[in-house]
């Protein structure tokens, strides 16, 4: 698991320094980080919970909410 966490941390550094779509950049930090870790980097909810120091259920709810916010932002940008 340590190797996986190190890999995820390296990928996080890469993803967070590259251009991310504006709709994603407007997300609050706690939503943006779980979205990147789970959706972009493919980390499990358990790994993400460990990295973010929160419960697995919190990670799951943040991913759902982050996706909703991105969808709303993309809809607003399309108008």
Buried (B, 14 or more C-beta within 10 A) or exposed (E): EEEEEEEBBEBBEEBEEEEBEEBBEBBEEBBBBBBBBBBEBEBBBEBBBBBBEBEBEBBBEBBEBBBEBBEEBEEEEEE
